[in-house]
Amino acid sequence: MGTVSVRIDEELVEDARTAAKAEFRTVQGQMELWAKVGRAALDNPDLPAPFIAESLMGMAEPREETTPFVPRSPEDSA
């Protein structure tokens, strides 16, 4: 994948730098995540942005590191 240089507001880059540090990402990675979440949110206005972000991060997780989904039976929640 190639890269492209773009001009972005300095305040947005600083916000990304702060968020990236807290999330252990690069600034570029944080900006890319925000862009993907924004695009998916516009395509799916009925879904909350946090759900979209978690879904995208889960999809990017390596398969061998995933935990299989095991539905709970009604007896388990009692």
Distance bins in CASP14 RR format, pairs under 12 A and 6 or more apart:
PFRMAT RR
TARGET T0000
AUTHOR 0000-0000-0000
RMODE 2
METHOD distances of the structure
MODEL  1
1 28 0 0 0 0 0 1 0 0 0 0 0
1 32 0 0 0 0 0 1 0 0 0 0 0
2 28 0 0 0 0 0 1 0 0 0 0 0
3 28 0 0 0 0 1 0 0 0 0 0 0
3 29 0 0 0 0 0 1 0 0 0 0 0
3 31 0 0 0 0 0 1 0 0 0 0 0
3 32 0 0 0 0 0 1 0 0 0 0 0
4 28 0 0 0 0 0 1 0 0 0 0 0
4 31 0 0 0 0 0 1 0 0 0 0 0
4 32 0 0 0 0 0 1 0 0 0 0 0
5 28 0 0 0 0 0 1 0 0 0 0 0
6 12 0 0 0 0 0 1 0 0 0 0 0
6 13 0 0 0 0 0 1 0 0 0 0 0
6 28 0 0 0 0 0 1 0 0 0 0 0
6 31 0 0 0 0 1 0 0 0 0 0 0
6 32 0 0 0 0 0 1 0 0 0 0 0
6 35 0 0 0 0 0 1 0 0 0 0 0
7 13 0 0 0 0 0 1 0 0 0 0 0
8 14 0 0 0 0 0 1 0 0 0 0 0
8 15 0 0 0 0 0 1 0 0 0 0 0
8 16 0 0 0 0 1 0 0 0 0 0 0
8 17 0 0 0 0 0 1 0 0 0 0 0
8 27 0 0 0 0 0 1 0 0 0 0 0
8 28 0 0 0 0 0 1 0 0 0 0 0
8 30 0 0 0 0 0 1 0 0 0 0 0
8 31 1 0 0 1 0 0 0 0 0 0 0
8 34 0 0 0 0 0 1 0 0 0 0 0
8 35 0 0 0 0 0 1 0 0 0 0 0
9 15 0 0 0 0 1 0 0 0 0 0 0
9 16 0 0 0 0 0 1 0 0 0 0 0
9 31 0 0 0 0 0 1 0 0 0 0 0
10 16 0 0 0 0 0 1 0 0 0 0 0
10 17 0 0 0 0 0 1 0 0 0 0 0
10 27 0 0 0 0 0 1 0 0 0 0 0
11 17 0 0 0 0 0 1 0 0 0 0 0
11 18 0 0 0 0 0 1 0 0 0 0 0
12 18 0 0 0 0 0 1 0 0 0 0 0
12 19 0 0 0 0 0 1 0 0 0 0 0
12 27 0 0 0 0 0 1 0 0 0 0 0
12 30 0 0 0 0 0 1 0 0 0 0 0
12 31 0 0 0 0 1 0 0 0 0 0 0
12 34 0 0 0 0 1 0 0 0 0 0 0
12 35 0 0 0 0 0 1 0 0 0 0 0
13 19 0 0 0 0 0 1 0 0 0 0 0
13 20 0 0 0 0 1 0 0 0 0 0 0
13 27 1 0 0 1 0 0 0 0 0 0 0
13 28 0 0 0 0 0 1 0 0 0 0 0
13 30 0 0 0 0 1 0 0 0 0 0 0
13 31 1 0 0 1 0 0 0 0 0 0 0
13 34 0 0 0 0 0 1 0 0 0 0 0
14 20 0 0 0 0 0 1 0 0 0 0 0
14 21 0 0 0 0 0 1 0 0 0 0 0
14 27 0 0 0 0 1 0 0 0 0 0 0
14 30 0 0 0 0 0 1 0 0 0 0 0
14 31 0 0 0 0 0 1 0 0 0 0 0
15 21 0 0 0 0 0 1 0 0 0 0 0
15 22 0 0 0 0 0 1 0 0 0 0 0
15 27 0 0 0 0 1 0 0 0 0 0 0
15 30 0 0 0 0 1 0 0 0 0 0 0
15 31 0 0 0 0 1 0 0 0 0 0 0
15 34 0 0 0 0 1 0 0 0 0 0 0
16 22 0 0 0 0 0 1 0 0 0 0 0
16 23 0 0 0 0 0 1 0 0 0 0 0
16 25 0 0 0 0 1 0 0 0 0 0 0
16 26 0 0 0 0 1 0 0 0 0 0 0
16 27 1 0 1 0 0 0 0 0 0 0 0
16 28 0 0 0 0 1 0 0 0 0 0 0
16 29 0 0 0 0 1 0 0 0 0 0 0
16 30 1 0 1 0 0 0 0 0 0 0 0
16 31 1 0 1 0 0 0 0 0 0 0 0
16 32 0 0 0 0 1 0 0 0 0 0 0
16 33 0 0 0 0 1 0 0 0 0 0 0
16 34 1 0 0 1 0 0 0 0 0 0 0
16 35 0 0 0 0 0 1 0 0 0 0 0
17 23 0 0 0 0 0 1 0 0 0 0 0
17 25 0 0 0 0 0 1 0 0 0 0 0
17 26 0 0 0 0 1 0 0 0 0 0 0
17 27 1 0 1 0 0 0 0 0 0 0 0
17 28 0 0 0 0 0 1 0 0 0 0 0
17 29 0 0 0 0 0 1 0 0 0 0 0
17 30 1 0 0 1 0 0 0 0 0 0 0
17 31 0 0 0 0 1 0 0 0 0 0 0
18 25 0 0 0 0 0 1 0 0 0 0 0
18 27 0 0 0 0 1 0 0 0 0 0 0
18 30 0 0 0 0 1 0 0 0 0 0 0
19 25 1 0 0 1 0 0 0 0 0 0 0
19 26 0 0 0 0 0 1 0 0 0 0 0
19 27 0 0 0 0 1 0 0 0 0 0 0
19 29 0 0 0 0 1 0 0 0 0 0 0
19 30 1 0 1 0 0 0 0 0 0 0 0
19 31 0 0 0 0 1 0 0 0 0 0 0
19 33 0 0 0 0 1 0 0 0 0 0 0
19 34 0 0 0 0 1 0 0 0 0 0 0
19 37 0 0 0 0 0 1 0 0 0 0 0
19 53 0 0 0 0 0 1 0 0 0 0 0
20 26 1 0 0 1 0 0 0 0 0 0 0
20 27 1 0 1 0 0 0 0 0 0 0 0
20 28 0 0 0 0 1 0 0 0 0 0 0
20 29 1 0 0 1 0 0 0 0 0 0 0
20 30 1 1 0 0 0 0 0 0 0 0 0
20 31 0 0 0 0 1 0 0 0 0 0 0
20 32 0 0 0 0 0 1 0 0 0 0 0
20 33 0 0 0 0 1 0 0 0 0 0 0
20 34 0 0 0 0 0 1 0 0 0 0 0
21 27 0 0 0 0 1 0 0 0 0 0 0
21 29 0 0 0 0 0 1 0 0 0 0 0
21 30 0 0 0 0 1 0 0 0 0 0 0
22 30 0 0 0 0 1 0 0 0 0 0 0
23 29 0 0 0 0 1 0 0 0 0 0 0
23 30 1 0 0 1 0 0 0 0 0 0 0
23 31 0 0 0 0 0 1 0 0 0 0 0
23 33 0 0 0 0 1 0 0 0 0 0 0
23 34 0 0 0 0 0 1 0 0 0 0 0
23 53 0 0 0 0 0 1 0 0 0 0 0
23 57 0 0 0 0 1 0 0 0 0 0 0
24 30 0 0 0 0 0 1 0 0 0 0 0
24 57 0 0 0 0 0 1 0 0 0 0 0
25 31 0 0 0 0 1 0 0 0 0 0 0
25 32 0 0 0 0 1 0 0 0 0 0 0
25 33 1 0 0 1 0 0 0 0 0 0 0
25 34 0 0 0 0 0 1 0 0 0 0 0
25 57 0 0 0 0 0 1 0 0 0 0 0
25 60 0 0 0 0 0 1 0 0 0 0 0
26 32 0 0 0 0 1 0 0 0 0 0 0
26 33 0 0 0 0 0 1 0 0 0 0 0
27 33 0 0 0 0 0 1 0 0 0 0 0
27 34 0 0 0 0 0 1 0 0 0 0 0
28 34 0 0 0 0 0 1 0 0 0 0 0
28 35 0 0 0 0 0 1 0 0 0 0 0
29 35 0 0 0 0 1 0 0 0 0 0 0
29 36 0 0 0 0 1 0 0 0 0 0 0
29 37 0 0 0 0 0 1 0 0 0 0 0
29 56 0 0 0 0 0 1 0 0 0 0 0
29 57 0 0 0 0 0 1 0 0 0 0 0
29 60 0 0 0 0 0 1 0 0 0 0 0
30 36 0 0 0 0 0 1 0 0 0 0 0
30 37 0 0 0 0 0 1 0 0 0 0 0
30 53 0 0 0 0 0 1 0 0 0 0 0
30 57 0 0 0 0 0 1 0 0 0 0 0
31 37 0 0 0 0 0 1 0 0 0 0 0
31 38 0 0 0 0 0 1 0 0 0 0 0
32 38 0 0 0 0 0 1 0 0 0 0 0
32 39 0 0 0 0 0 1 0 0 0 0 0
32 56 0 0 0 0 0 1 0 0 0 0 0
32 57 0 0 0 0 0 1 0 0 0 0 0
32 60 0 0 0 0 0 1 0 0 0 0 0
33 39 0 0 0 0 0 1 0 0 0 0 0
33 40 0 0 0 0 0 1 0 0 0 0 0
33 49 0 0 0 0 0 1 0 0 0 0 0
33 52 0 0 0 0 0 1 0 0 0 0 0
33 53 1 0 0 1 0 0 0 0 0 0 0
33 54 0 0 0 0 0 1 0 0 0 0 0
33 55 0 0 0 0 0 1 0 0 0 0 0
33 56 1 0 0 1 0 0 0 0 0 0 0
33 57 1 0 0 1 0 0 0 0 0 0 0
33 58 0 0 0 0 0 1 0 0 0 0 0
33 59 0 0 0 0 0 1 0 0 0 0 0
33 60 0 0 0 0 1 0 0 0 0 0 0
34 40 0 0 0 0 0 1 0 0 0 0 0
34 41 0 0 0 0 0 1 0 0 0 0 0
34 49 0 0 0 0 1 0 0 0 0 0 0
34 52 0 0 0 0 0 1 0 0 0 0 0
34 53 0 0 0 0 1 0 0 0 0 0 0
34 56 0 0 0 0 0 1 0 0 0 0 0
35 41 0 0 0 0 0 1 0 0 0 0 0
35 42 0 0 0 0 0 1 0 0 0 0 0
35 53 0 0 0 0 0 1 0 0 0 0 0
35 56 0 0 0 0 0 1 0 0 0 0 0
36 42 0 0 0 0 0 1 0 0 0 0 0
36 43 0 0 0 0 0 1 0 0 0 0 0
36 49 0 0 0 0 0 1 0 0 0 0 0
36 52 0 0 0 0 1 0 0 0 0 0 0
36 53 0 0 0 0 1 0 0 0 0 0 0
36 55 0 0 0 0 0 1 0 0 0 0 0
36 56 1 0 1 0 0 0 0 0 0 0 0
36 57 0 0 0 0 1 0 0 0 0 0 0
36 59 0 0 0 0 0 1 0 0 0 0 0
36 60 0 0 0 0 1 0 0 0 0 0 0
37 43 0 0 0 0 0 1 0 0 0 0 0
37 44 0 0 0 0 0 1 0 0 0 0 0
37 47 0 0 0 0 0 1 0 0 0 0 0
37 48 0 0 0 0 0 1 0 0 0 0 0
37 49 1 0 1 0 0 0 0 0 0 0 0
37 50 0 0 0 0 1 0 0 0 0 0 0
37 51 0 0 0 0 1 0 0 0 0 0 0
37 52 1 0 1 0 0 0 0 0 0 0 0
37 53 1 0 1 0 0 0 0 0 0 0 0
37 54 0 0 0 0 1 0 0 0 0 0 0
37 55 0 0 0 0 1 0 0 0 0 0 0
37 56 1 0 0 1 0 0 0 0 0 0 0
37 57 0 0 0 0 1 0 0 0 0 0 0
38 44 0 0 0 0 1 0 0 0 0 0 0
38 45 0 0 0 0 0 1 0 0 0 0 0
38 47 0 0 0 0 0 1 0 0 0 0 0
38 49 1 0 0 1 0 0 0 0 0 0 0
38 52 1 0 0 1 0 0 0 0 0 0 0
38 53 0 0 0 0 1 0 0 0 0 0 0
38 56 0 0 0 0 1 0 0 0 0 0 0
39 49 0 0 0 0 0 1 0 0 0 0 0
39 52 0 0 0 0 1 0 0 0 0 0 0
39 53 0 0 0 0 0 1 0 0 0 0 0
39 56 0 0 0 0 1 0 0 0 0 0 0
40 46 0 0 0 0 0 1 0 0 0 0 0
40 47 1 0 0 1 0 0 0 0 0 0 0
40 48 0 0 0 0 0 1 0 0 0 0 0
40 49 0 0 0 0 1 0 0 0 0 0 0
40 50 0 0 0 0 0 1 0 0 0 0 0
40 51 0 0 0 0 1 0 0 0 0 0 0
40 52 1 0 1 0 0 0 0 0 0 0 0
40 53 0 0 0 0 1 0 0 0 0 0 0
40 54 0 0 0 0 0 1 0 0 0 0 0
40 55 0 0 0 0 1 0 0 0 0 0 0
40 56 1 0 0 1 0 0 0 0 0 0 0
40 57 0 0 0 0 0 1 0 0 0 0 0
40 59 0 0 0 0 0 1 0 0 0 0 0
41 47 1 0 0 1 0 0 0 0 0 0 0
41 48 0 0 0 0 1 0 0 0 0 0 0
41 49 1 0 1 0 0 0 0 0 0 0 0
41 50 0 0 0 0 0 1 0 0 0 0 0
41 51 0 0 0 0 1 0 0 0 0 0 0
41 52 1 0 1 0 0 0 0 0 0 0 0
41 53 0 0 0 0 1 0 0 0 0 0 0
41 55 0 0 0 0 0 1 0 0 0 0 0
41 56 0 0 0 0 0 1 0 0 0 0 0
42 49 0 0 0 0 0 1 0 0 0 0 0
42 52 0 0 0 0 0 1 0 0 0 0 0
43 52 0 0 0 0 1 0 0 0 0 0 0
44 51 0 0 0 0 1 0 0 0 0 0 0
44 52 1 0 0 1 0 0 0 0 0 0 0
44 55 0 0 0 0 1 0 0 0 0 0 0
44 56 0 0 0 0 0 1 0 0 0 0 0
45 52 0 0 0 0 0 1 0 0 0 0 0
46 52 0 0 0 0 0 1 0 0 0 0 0
47 53 0 0 0 0 0 1 0 0 0 0 0
47 54 0 0 0 0 0 1 0 0 0 0 0
47 55 0 0 0 0 1 0 0 0 0 0 0
47 56 0 0 0 0 0 1 0 0 0 0 0
48 54 0 0 0 0 1 0 0 0 0 0 0
48 55 0 0 0 0 0 1 0 0 0 0 0
49 55 0 0 0 0 0 1 0 0 0 0 0
49 56 0 0 0 0 0 1 0 0 0 0 0
50 56 0 0 0 0 0 1 0 0 0 0 0
50 57 0 0 0 0 0 1 0 0 0 0 0
51 57 0 0 0 0 0 1 0 0 0 0 0
51 58 0 0 0 0 0 1 0 0 0 0 0
52 58 0 0 0 0 0 1 0 0 0 0 0
52 59 0 0 0 0 0 1 0 0 0 0 0
53 59 0 0 0 0 0 1 0 0 0 0 0
53 60 0 0 0 0 0 1 0 0 0 0 0
54 60 0 0 0 0 0 1 0 0 0 0 0
54 61 0 0 0 0 0 1 0 0 0 0 0
55 61 0 0 0 0 0 1 0 0 0 0 0
57 65 0 0 0 0 0 1 0 0 0 0 0
57 66 0 0 0 0 0 1 0 0 0 0 0
58 65 0 0 0 0 1 0 0 0 0 0 0
58 66 1 0 0 1 0 0 0 0 0 0 0
58 67 0 0 0 0 0 1 0 0 0 0 0
58 69 0 0 0 0 0 1 0 0 0 0 0
59 66 0 0 0 0 0 1 0 0 0 0 0
60 66 0 0 0 0 0 1 0 0 0 0 0
61 67 0 0 0 0 1 0 0 0 0 0 0
70 76 0 0 0 0 1 0 0 0 0 0 0
71 77 0 0 0 0 0 1 0 0 0 0 0
72 78 0 0 0 0 0 1 0 0 0 0 0
END
